[in-house]
């Protein structure tokens, strides 16, 4: 009997997860990727013999992948080696003010008490309690559904559900809400940074996003071989279940026949027929017509003012000294409000940036490996890469501000000759067109923003969306959830049409 044919456009984490889930159920899956390797934004850059994770670097919500692999009869840890981090991140404000957050909550309480006093430690306990409650309220009716709604959040509890709504703090900004827990402005700044995980300003994003702090407390892992190893493992699983991944293939059009998605046309002119198509692409690219005029109505364009953050990054092989780096390190701006005002109000690179440094050769130790190390250095930037050219002089000024900030905190990074690659918002826009370089889709500004992200189903039957610009949002685990949701929705629709032609898993199983 012929199998249902599915084309997945894009091999970012959402596309790979969709392909994995569908191939494991026996569908005929073809993934089309215009790059030479899987991963999408989860990319790596080669500098000499070193390969540097130059996209997402923080791995959380491991349960998303445990569930994905278990549903296919496999064990996630048979494919990806994880190391839990004892220190979630190291933070610095100057050469002397430093604070670590730990996986062990009580160690963090003690560290905050030593850093800012007993009242602030008590505030952190209250913050932990409330962020856990926000996450627990939202996991099932929001994170795990294909399309969120206010009615879904309230649920069958009626008035009780409505009364529970204020507990997720949708109507307060993150910055104002944090003032109820912390008096010390440094702590307020530290926990406000979680808004940037969704590409947003903490002054404009709802306090609901404080749940990201709970997600990190539940565990942060490093992956042997880097985050790109996760993409490779997912791709290997797709092919082991009989799926096909074709690299270097540019999709020019989603084909519509009889009102349904019926396949794709490649830039080469080749037609690939399909019973359904999953688009692992930014919704802005779809709405811009990059996949054909007929597919444009599957997504709504993101207004310029609603774009999320972009970034300026430096992938570096260098020697470092003067600061006891851990794997994840944050060096905070002396004027946090001005940083986001520069980006969102004035559409320019921040004059006093907060700097993130991922020291990729360090896990649960402060000790340098003794030679050159691999670093990703990142500052937030406006998503204007489709409207302006970043000249060399402007990039150099940004580098001076960025590495100057690190030196003021005691960290000196000395790159080897020709051992640094810069990525600007314009570069991100070239890699991910029609975004301006926005890395997170729509910003999460205002309490309605989360409901404005599209769900996985579209107005075109047989055409589904997946990725960080769709619900439930950006980040590796969230994009993976969207991929799982797209696959589940597709399977449900095939079943309801009476056309699901195969459900057996292919490629063998491992139940260890």
TORMI-534085 format. One line per field, with one value per residue (C-alpha): residue in three letters; x, y, z. Coordinates in nm, 2 decimals. Each point is the difference from the previous one (the first is absolute). Example, Ala and Ser with C-alpha at 12.3 -4.5 7.8 and 13.67 -1.06 7.14 Angstrom:
res: [Ala:Ser]
east: [1.23:0.14]
north: [-0.45:0.34]
up: [0.78:-0.07]
This chain:
res: [Unk:Unk:Unk:Unk:Unk:Unk:Unk:Unk:Unk:Unk:Unk:Unk:Unk:Unk:Unk:Unk:Unk:Unk:Unk:Unk:Unk:Unk:Unk:Unk:Unk:Unk:Unk:Unk:Unk:Unk:Unk:Unk:Unk:Unk:Unk:Unk:Unk:Unk:Unk:Unk:Unk:Unk:Unk:Unk:Unk:Unk:Unk:Unk:Unk:Unk:Unk:Unk:Unk:Unk:Unk:Unk:Unk:Unk:Unk:Unk:Unk:Unk:Unk:Unk:Unk:Unk:Unk:Unk:Unk:Unk:Unk:Unk:Unk:Unk:Unk:Unk:Unk:Unk:Unk:Unk:Unk:Unk:Unk:Unk:Unk:Unk:Unk:Unk:Unk:Unk:Unk:Unk:Unk:Unk:Unk:Unk:Unk:Unk:Unk:Unk:Unk:Unk:Unk:Unk:Unk:Unk:Unk:Unk:Unk:Unk:Unk:Unk:Unk:Unk:Unk:Unk:Unk:Unk:Unk:Unk:Unk:Unk:Unk:Unk:Unk:Unk:Unk:Unk:Unk:Unk:Unk:Unk:Unk:Unk:Unk:Unk:Unk:Unk:Unk:Unk:Unk:Unk:Unk:Unk:Unk:Unk:Unk:Unk:Unk:Unk:Unk:Unk:Unk:Unk:Unk:Unk:Unk:Unk:Unk:Unk:Unk:Unk:Unk:Unk:Unk:Unk:Unk:Unk:Unk:Unk:Unk:Unk:Unk:Unk:Unk:Unk:Unk:Unk:Unk:Unk:Unk:Unk:Unk:Unk:Unk:Unk:Unk:Unk:Unk:Unk:Unk:Unk:Unk:Unk:Unk:Unk:Unk:Unk:Unk:Unk:Unk:Unk:Unk:Unk:Unk:Unk:Unk:Unk:Unk:Unk:Unk:Unk:Unk:Unk:Unk:Unk:Unk:Unk:Unk:Unk:Unk:Unk:Unk:Unk:Unk:Unk:Unk:Unk:Unk:Unk:Unk:Unk:Unk:Unk:Unk:Unk:Unk:Unk:Unk:Unk:Unk:Unk:Unk:Unk:Unk:Unk:Unk:Unk:Unk:Unk:Unk:Unk:Unk:Unk:Unk:Unk:Unk:Unk:Unk:Unk:Unk:Unk:Unk:Unk:Unk:Unk:Unk:Unk:Unk:Unk:Unk:Unk:Unk:Unk:Unk:Unk:Unk:Unk:Unk:Unk:Unk:Unk:Unk:Unk:Unk:Unk:Unk:Unk:Unk:Unk:Unk:Unk:Unk:Unk:Unk:Unk:Unk:Unk:Unk:Unk:Unk:Unk:Unk:Unk:Unk:Unk:Unk:Unk:Unk:Unk:Unk:Unk:Unk:Unk:Unk:Unk:Unk:Unk:Unk:Unk:Unk:Unk:Unk:Unk:Unk:Unk:Unk:Unk:Unk:Unk:Unk:Unk:Unk:Unk:Unk:Unk:Unk:Unk:Unk:Unk:Unk:Unk:Unk:Unk:Unk:Unk:Unk:Unk:Unk:Unk:Unk:Unk:Unk:Unk:Unk:Unk:Unk:Unk:Unk:Unk:Unk:Unk:Unk:Unk:Unk:Unk:Unk:Unk:Unk:Unk:Unk:Unk:Unk:Unk:Unk:Unk:Unk:Unk:Unk:Unk:Unk:Unk:Unk:Unk:Unk:Unk:Unk:Unk:Unk:Unk:Unk:Unk:Unk:Unk:Unk:Unk:Unk:Unk:Unk:Unk:Unk:Unk:Unk:Unk:Unk:Unk:Unk:Unk:Unk:Unk:Unk:Unk:Unk:Unk:Unk:Unk:Unk:Unk:Unk:Unk:Unk:Unk:Unk:Unk:Unk:Unk:Unk:Unk:Unk:Unk:Unk:Unk:Unk:Unk:Unk:Unk:Unk:Unk:Unk:Unk:Unk:Unk:Unk:Unk:Unk:Unk:Unk:Unk:Unk:Unk:Unk:Unk:Unk:Unk:Unk:Unk:Unk:Unk:Unk:Unk:Unk:Unk:Unk:Unk:Unk:Unk:Unk:Unk:Unk:Unk:Unk:Unk:Unk:Unk:Unk:Unk:Unk:Unk:Unk:Unk:Unk:Unk:Unk:Unk:Unk:Unk:Unk:Unk:Unk:Unk:Unk:Unk:Unk:Unk:Unk:Unk:Unk:Unk:Unk:Unk:Unk:Unk:Unk:Unk:Unk:Unk:Unk:Unk:Unk:Unk:Unk:Unk]
east: [0.00:0.14:0.10:-0.12:0.26:0.12:0.24:0.17:0.15:0.30:0.21:0.00:-0.08:-0.38:0.03:0.22:-0.23:-0.30:0.18:0.12:-0.35:-0.16:0.27:-0.03:-0.37:0.08:-0.07:0.21:0.18:0.24:0.18:0.12:0.27:0.18:0.31:0.26:-0.07:-0.29:-0.08:-0.13:0.08:0.16:0.31:0.37:0.29:0.33:0.32:0.30:-0.06:-0.23:-0.38:-0.19:-0.37:-0.11:-0.38:-0.19:0.24:-0.23:-0.17:-0.31:-0.33:0.17:-0.34:-0.11:0.26:-0.03:-0.37:0.07:0.25:-0.21:-0.30:0.22:0.12:0.34:0.20:0.12:0.32:0.10:0.03:0.11:0.24:-0.10:0.18:-0.20:0.15:0.03:0.04:-0.28:0.18:0.26:-0.09:0.21:-0.06:0.36:0.34:-0.13:-0.38:-0.06:-0.29:-0.05:-0.34:0.00:-0.20:-0.04:-0.25:0.13:0.35:-0.14:-0.19:0.32:0.19:-0.26:0.01:0.38:-0.03:-0.29:-0.13:-0.26:-0.30:0.10:0.05:-0.35:-0.12:0.16:-0.18:-0.33:0.10:0.08:-0.34:-0.19:0.19:-0.07:-0.37:0.00:0.17:-0.24:-0.30:0.12:0.16:-0.30:-0.25:0.27:0.33:-0.14:-0.29:0.02:-0.18:-0.04:-0.30:-0.12:-0.29:0.24:0.19:-0.31:-0.12:-0.28:0.05:-0.20:0.01:0.27:0.22:-0.07:0.10:0.33:0.09:0.17:0.24:0.18:0.04:-0.09:-0.08:0.32:0.33:0.28:0.21:-0.28:-0.09:0.36:0.00:-0.24:0.27:0.33:0.11:0.35:0.00:0.27:-0.23:-0.29:0.22:0.12:-0.34:-0.14:0.25:-0.23:-0.22:0.28:-0.03:-0.32:0.17:-0.18:0.06:-0.07:-0.16:-0.26:-0.04:-0.26:0.12:-0.13:0.34:0.15:-0.09:0.32:0.19:-0.19:0.09:0.37:-0.03:-0.14:0.33:0.26:0.21:0.30:0.01:0.31:0.09:-0.19:-0.36:0.05:0.05:-0.37:-0.10:0.22:-0.15:-0.35:0.09:0.16:-0.32:-0.21:0.20:0.01:-0.38:0.01:-0.03:0.20:0.19:0.11:0.25:0.08:-0.37:-0.17:-0.38:-0.15:-0.37:-0.26:-0.23:-0.38:-0.24:-0.38:0.05:0.25:0.38:0.11:0.38:0.28:0.20:0.37:0.21:0.14:-0.35:-0.06:-0.35:-0.03:-0.36:-0.12:-0.32:0.11:0.27:0.16:0.17:0.28:0.07:-0.05:-0.36:0.13:0.15:-0.32:-0.21:0.26:-0.08:0.34:-0.18:-0.25:-0.29:-0.26:0.17:0.01:-0.34:0.14:0.17:-0.03:0.30:0.17:-0.01:0.35:-0.09:-0.09:0.33:0.20:0.36:0.28:0.37:0.35:0.22:0.37:0.10:0.36:0.29:0.21:0.19:-0.18:0.12:-0.09:-0.36:-0.10:-0.23:-0.26:-0.19:-0.27:0.10:-0.19:0.17:-0.27:-0.04:0.04:-0.33:-0.24:-0.29:0.22:0.10:-0.36:-0.09:0.29:-0.12:-0.38:-0.06:0.30:0.07:0.37:0.27:0.02:0.26:0.04:-0.08:-0.05:0.24:-0.05:0.30:-0.03:0.33:-0.05:0.30:-0.12:-0.27:0.00:0.34:0.15:0.34:0.11:0.10:0.35:-0.01:-0.22:-0.37:-0.33:-0.23:-0.32:-0.03:-0.34:-0.18:-0.36:-0.07:-0.30:-0.15:0.07:0.23:-0.23:0.00:0.36:0.35:0.24:0.32:0.34:0.05:-0.33:0.07:0.34:-0.16:-0.24:0.29:0.19:-0.30:-0.06:0.36:0.06:-0.30:0.16:0.34:-0.17:-0.13:0.35:-0.03:0.26:-0.07:0.29:-0.10:0.25:0.07:-0.29:-0.18:-0.31:-0.32:-0.26:-0.37:-0.21:-0.38:0.04:0.18:-0.28:-0.25:0.19:-0.02:-0.36:-0.16:-0.29:0.08:0.25:0.21:-0.27:0.10:-0.32:-0.29:-0.24:0.10:-0.19:-0.10:-0.34:-0.23:-0.16:0.33:0.00:-0.34:0.12:0.25:-0.16:-0.08:0.11:-0.31:-0.05:-0.29:0.13:-0.09:0.30:0.24:0.15:0.24:0.28:0.29:0.09:-0.22:-0.31:-0.17:0.13:0.30:0.37:0.28:0.10:-0.25:-0.29:0.08:0.01:-0.34:-0.14:0.15:-0.16:-0.33:0.02:0.06:-0.28:-0.24:0.09:-0.06:-0.33:-0.12:0.10:-0.18:-0.32:0.01:0.03:0.32:0.27:0.15:0.27:0.07:0.27:0.34:0.29:0.37:-0.02:-0.04:0.20:-0.18:0.30]
north: [0.00:0.35:0.21:0.36:0.24:0.30:0.27:0.20:0.32:0.09:-0.21:0.23:-0.18:0.03:-0.15:-0.28:-0.08:-0.01:-0.22:-0.23:-0.04:-0.07:-0.23:-0.20:-0.05:-0.14:0.30:0.08:0.31:0.22:0.29:0.28:0.23:0.26:0.00:-0.27:-0.13:-0.03:0.23:0.33:0.26:-0.28:0.04:-0.03:0.19:-0.16:0.20:-0.21:-0.34:0.15:-0.02:0.27:-0.01:0.33:-0.01:-0.13:-0.11:-0.07:-0.34:-0.03:-0.18:-0.33:-0.18:0.13:-0.22:-0.29:-0.02:0.04:-0.29:-0.22:0.03:-0.14:-0.28:0.15:0.14:0.36:-0.06:-0.28:0.27:0.32:0.01:0.26:0.15:0.18:0.34:0.07:0.38:0.12:0.32:0.24:0.37:0.31:0.38:0.11:-0.14:-0.08:-0.06:-0.36:-0.24:-0.36:-0.17:-0.37:-0.30:-0.05:0.26:0.02:0.07:0.29:0.12:0.00:0.17:0.28:0.05:0.04:0.23:0.23:-0.10:-0.22:0.20:-0.05:-0.37:-0.02:0.19:-0.26:-0.28:0.18:0.04:-0.37:-0.09:0.24:-0.09:-0.37:0.07:0.20:-0.29:-0.26:0.20:0.04:-0.33:-0.20:0.27:0.22:-0.17:-0.33:0.11:0.07:0.34:0.19:0.20:0.19:-0.25:-0.29:0.16:0.05:-0.35:-0.20:0.16:0.31:0.26:-0.18:0.00:0.37:0.08:-0.19:0.22:0.27:-0.26:-0.02:0.38:0.08:0.37:0.11:0.06:-0.23:0.29:0.14:-0.35:-0.07:0.30:-0.18:-0.27:0.19:0.34:-0.04:0.13:-0.25:-0.29:0.16:0.04:-0.37:-0.15:0.25:-0.14:-0.30:0.22:0.00:-0.38:0.08:0.29:0.27:0.29:-0.06:0.35:-0.10:-0.38:-0.14:-0.14:-0.34:-0.05:-0.03:-0.37:-0.03:0.02:-0.30:-0.19:0.06:-0.10:-0.33:-0.07:0.13:-0.25:0.02:-0.24:-0.19:0.13:0.32:0.09:-0.08:-0.36:0.00:0.10:-0.27:-0.26:0.09:-0.01:-0.34:-0.13:0.13:-0.19:-0.31:-0.01:0.02:0.37:0.19:0.33:0.19:0.28:0.29:0.00:0.34:-0.02:0.28:-0.08:-0.20:-0.16:0.03:-0.23:-0.02:0.25:-0.23:-0.01:-0.26:0.03:0.24:0.13:0.04:0.28:-0.25:-0.05:-0.35:-0.07:-0.22:-0.12:-0.04:-0.06:0.27:0.26:0.13:0.34:0.03:0.36:0.34:0.11:0.33:-0.18:-0.18:0.32:0.18:-0.25:-0.17:-0.33:0.11:0.23:-0.27:-0.09:0.36:-0.02:-0.28:0.26:0.36:0.23:0.13:0.38:0.16:0.14:-0.35:-0.17:-0.17:0.06:-0.08:-0.03:0.09:-0.31:-0.08:-0.37:0.00:-0.23:0.18:0.00:0.15:0.11:0.22:-0.12:-0.35:-0.09:-0.28:-0.13:0.26:0.36:0.33:0.34:0.27:0.34:0.30:0.14:-0.28:0.22:0.19:-0.33:-0.09:0.36:0.01:-0.32:0.03:0.38:0.12:-0.31:0.01:-0.22:0.06:0.24:-0.18:-0.37:-0.29:-0.27:-0.38:-0.23:-0.37:-0.16:-0.33:-0.19:0.04:-0.18:-0.05:0.16:0.35:-0.12:0.10:-0.30:0.14:0.11:0.18:-0.04:0.02:0.29:0.15:0.36:0.16:0.34:0.08:0.20:0.14:-0.21:0.25:-0.22:0.04:0.38:0.09:-0.10:-0.05:0.16:-0.13:0.32:-0.05:-0.37:0.10:0.26:-0.26:-0.24:0.26:0.06:-0.37:-0.11:0.32:-0.09:-0.34:0.15:0.23:-0.32:-0.14:-0.23:0.02:-0.20:0.00:-0.15:-0.18:0.15:-0.07:-0.19:0.21:0.02:0.27:-0.05:0.32:0.05:0.03:-0.34:-0.15:0.15:-0.16:-0.34:0.04:0.24:0.24:0.02:0.29:-0.24:-0.04:-0.33:-0.06:0.09:0.24:0.17:-0.08:0.36:0.03:-0.26:-0.09:-0.07:-0.37:-0.04:0.18:-0.27:-0.23:-0.36:-0.29:-0.04:0.26:0.11:-0.23:-0.36:-0.23:0.29:0.03:0.23:-0.08:0.19:0.28:0.25:-0.21:-0.11:-0.06:0.22:0.02:-0.21:-0.36:-0.18:0.23:-0.04:-0.38:0.02:0.18:-0.28:-0.27:0.19:0.04:-0.37:-0.09:0.24:-0.15:-0.35:0.09:0.17:-0.30:-0.23:0.22:-0.01:-0.38:0.02:-0.10:-0.29:-0.12:0.01:-0.25:0.12:-0.06:-0.06:-0.21:0.10:0.04:-0.01:0.03]
up: [0.00:-0.08:0.29:0.07:-0.14:0.20:-0.10:0.28:-0.11:0.22:0.24:0.30:0.32:-0.06:-0.35:0.12:0.29:-0.23:-0.25:0.29:0.14:-0.34:-0.14:0.32:-0.07:-0.34:-0.22:-0.31:0.11:-0.20:0.16:-0.23:0.13:-0.20:0.23:-0.01:0.35:0.24:0.29:-0.14:0.27:0.20:-0.21:0.05:-0.15:-0.09:0.09:-0.09:0.16:0.26:-0.04:0.20:0.10:-0.14:0.06:0.30:0.28:0.30:0.01:0.23:0.02:-0.07:0.05:-0.34:-0.17:0.25:-0.10:-0.37:0.00:0.23:-0.23:-0.28:0.22:0.06:0.28:-0.04:0.19:-0.24:-0.27:0.19:0.29:0.26:0.30:0.26:0.11:0.37:-0.08:-0.23:-0.08:0.14:0.01:0.04:0.03:0.04:0.10:0.35:-0.01:-0.10:0.06:-0.10:-0.04:0.09:-0.10:0.38:0.11:0.35:-0.12:-0.20:0.31:0.19:-0.28:-0.03:0.38:-0.01:-0.30:0.10:0.34:0.17:-0.12:-0.36:0.06:0.14:-0.31:-0.21:0.18:-0.07:-0.36:-0.04:0.15:-0.23:-0.32:0.07:0.03:-0.33:-0.18:0.15:-0.10:-0.36:-0.09:-0.11:-0.12:-0.17:-0.07:-0.11:-0.22:-0.38:0.03:0.33:0.10:0.31:0.02:0.00:0.29:0.20:-0.09:0.15:0.34:-0.11:0.28:0.18:-0.31:-0.06:0.36:-0.05:-0.30:0.21:0.13:-0.34:0.02:-0.36:0.06:0.18:-0.18:0.10:0.13:0.23:0.13:0.09:0.23:0.23:0.06:-0.01:0.12:-0.12:-0.36:-0.10:0.08:-0.17:-0.31:0.02:0.01:-0.26:-0.25:-0.05:-0.22:-0.25:-0.03:-0.19:-0.19:0.21:0.22:0.37:0.01:-0.25:0.04:0.25:0.33:-0.12:-0.16:0.35:-0.05:-0.20:0.34:0.12:-0.32:0.06:0.36:-0.12:-0.17:-0.25:-0.19:-0.23:-0.30:-0.10:-0.34:0.05:-0.07:-0.37:0.11:0.09:-0.35:-0.14:0.23:-0.10:-0.37:0.05:0.16:-0.29:-0.25:0.22:-0.01:-0.38:-0.04:-0.26:0.06:-0.31:0.06:-0.23:-0.12:-0.02:0.01:-0.22:0.03:0.20:-0.25:0.06:-0.18:0.06:0.29:0.18:0.02:-0.25:0.00:-0.08:-0.29:0.04:-0.14:-0.25:-0.14:0.15:0.14:0.31:0.06:0.36:0.20:0.25:0.04:0.32:-0.02:0.24:-0.11:0.16:-0.05:-0.14:-0.29:-0.08:0.02:-0.22:-0.28:0.01:-0.04:-0.27:-0.01:0.08:0.33:0.12:0.17:0.22:0.22:0.10:-0.03:0.32:0.01:0.03:0.34:0.12:-0.10:0.27:0.08:-0.24:0.11:-0.08:0.06:0.00:-0.04:0.14:0.06:0.26:0.33:0.29:0.34:0.29:0.07:0.13:-0.29:0.02:-0.30:0.00:0.10:0.00:0.04:0.06:-0.14:0.23:-0.14:-0.08:-0.09:-0.25:-0.16:-0.10:-0.08:-0.25:-0.16:0.00:0.00:-0.20:-0.22:0.07:0.16:0.37:0.12:0.33:-0.08:0.23:-0.12:0.00:-0.03:-0.05:0.09:-0.18:0.14:0.36:0.17:0.38:0.06:0.00:-0.12:-0.35:-0.22:-0.04:-0.36:-0.24:0.07:-0.20:0.09:-0.13:0.10:-0.05:0.05:-0.07:-0.32:-0.19:-0.28:-0.27:-0.22:-0.30:0.02:0.07:-0.08:0.29:-0.12:0.13:0.21:0.18:0.07:0.14:0.23:0.13:0.06:0.19:0.23:0.04:0.08:0.19:0.23:0.06:0.09:0.25:0.17:-0.01:-0.30:-0.28:-0.32:-0.24:-0.33:-0.22:-0.34:-0.24:0.28:0.03:-0.21:0.05:-0.07:-0.03:-0.03:-0.37:-0.01:0.20:-0.25:-0.29:0.18:0.10:-0.26:0.06:0.38:0.02:0.20:0.27:0.17:0.20:-0.24:0.16:0.32:0.32:0.07:0.17:0.14:-0.33:-0.19:0.08:-0.16:-0.31:-0.09:-0.26:0.10:-0.20:-0.22:-0.28:-0.21:-0.28:0.07:0.00:0.07:0.35:0.18:0.24:0.15:0.24:-0.16:0.06:0.32:0.27:-0.08:-0.04:0.14:-0.06:0.22:-0.10:-0.37:0.06:0.16:-0.31:-0.22:0.21:-0.01:-0.38:-0.04:0.24:-0.18:-0.34:0.12:0.16:-0.32:-0.21:0.23:0.00:-0.39:0.01:-0.20:0.25:-0.18:0.24:0.38:0.06:0.11:-0.23:0.07:0.31:0.37:0.31:0.33:0.22]
